[in-house]
């Protein structure tokens, strides 16, 4: 379901626990899953479909900065910093995601404090790979 690729550092039982705690949500084509400037206490994993990540440029024009598909995560920046989302995420066709809320992660950290290091390392690697990919495009 994507979690095995994204969270390679996690123990198999931890991946299963994340899946059990996640909620599955479906979105129709064009639905705004995340809105720039809004609070987001969740990480999303795409289990079916594709999303467009969009931002407003300085002139107020909407530009697509990324397309994400099966197994990709989004919302991780706002999740980590607890700041508002830095972009809109819009469904391109029908989309299914798993939503991992901040409370789910904190519950797992309380049960197994060493989980936190593995979880946040996985998210950091994902962010670093995205930054590298974006830098190549510039």
Buried (B, 14 or more C-beta within 10 A) or exposed (E): BBBEBBBEBBEEEBBEBBBEBBEEBEBEEEBEBBBBEEEBBBBBBBBBBBBBBBBEEEEEEEEEBBEBEBBBBBBBBBBBEEEEBBBBBBBBEEBBBBBBBBEBBEEBBEEBEEBBEBBBBBBEBBBEEBEEEEEEEE
